[in-house]
């Protein structure tokens, strides 16, 4: 069964929008939008603030890369998601996320791995034809 490339393009755009939303929600946490007068650095700690800052920038860059269909966007998103989930599952106190955030990141990771698999199979089929 051949998957139309339009479906892959639509799926990648949806992943890019979800990634952009994740990056913007993390940026709002960095800026302390919902914390009132409490400083985000005081609330999270310096190392957690730095981790969140790095993940925020990586998510925003990955969203742009996926939207413009650059290969580095897919690789960046997969790498940052694996790193973020790995740190969270290892019990690092610096990476905090809700259950919903965990599920969204897990779905994004699975979707990106499926995109890699489909691209690999499509290239392999094109070579053998």
N, C-alpha and C positions, 0 to 999 in steps of 0.2 A: 504494500500500500504506500503510495507516494503522498507525502504531506505537502500541500500547496505552500509556496513560499510566502503568500499573503498572510496565511495564518501565523506563520513564524514571526513575520514582521509585526502583526497586531499583538502577538503575545509579548514580543520584546518591548513594544511601546507600553504595554500595560505594566510590565516589570519595571520599566524606567519610571513610570508615574508612581508606582508604589515605593520605589527606592527614593525618589525625590521627596515623597511625603515622609518617609522615615528620616531622611536627612534634615528636613525642615523641622520635624518634631524634636529631633535631637538638638537642633540649633536653638529651639525655644527653651529646652531644658538648660542649655549652656548659658542662655541669657537670663534665666531665672524668671520667665514670664509668669508662671503660676506659683511662685514661691513668696510673693509679697515683698517684704523688705529684707528677707534673709538672702545673704549672698550665696550663689550656687557653689562657690568654692568652699565656704563654710559648711554647707549642707552635705556635699558629696566628698570633700577632701581633695587635695591637690592632684593626687595620682588618678583618681577616678575622673576628675575634670579634664585632665590631659587625655586620658583614654577616650572619653566621650568626644572631645574635640577632634582627635584623629579620626575616629569612626564617622563623625559628622562630615568632615571634609571629604573622606573617602566615599561615603554614600552619595554626596552631591556630585562629585566628579564622575562616579560610576553611572549615575543617572544620566548625566549629559553624554557620556561615552556610549551608553546603550541607545539613547535617543538618536544619535547621529550615526549609529550602526558601526562604531569603531570597535575593533576586536579588544582593545585594551579596556573598554568599559565592562565587557563580560568577565574578563579575567580579574579586573580590580574588584568587581562586586563579589565574585566567587571567593576570592582570597580574603576580603574583609569580612564576609559573612562567616566563613570557616573559622577565621581567627576570633571573631566576636563570640560565636557559639562555643568554640573550644574553651575560651577563657571563662565564659559563663558556666559551662558544664564542669569545668575543673574546680569551681568553687571560689574563683577570684572575687574578693570583695569590691574590686574596682569596677567591675562590669555589672550593672544592675539593669534588669528589664522585667517587664510584667509577663504573665503567661501569654497574653495576646501578642506582645512583641516577640516572644520566643517563637510562637507558632508562625507569625508572619515571616520571620527570618528563615525559619525552617522551610516554609513553602517556597520562598524565593530561592533558597539554595537548591531545592529539588527541581524547580523550574529551570534554573540555569544549567544544572547538570543534564536535564533533558534536552535543552537547546544545544549543548555541546555534543550530546549523543546523536541528535538528529543531523547536525551539521557534519559530524564525522561520517555518518552513514551515507549522507547525500554526496559528499565528496568521494567516498569510496565507490559508490554506485556509478558516479560520473566517470571515474577512472576505468572501471571495468567495462563500461559500455562502448 
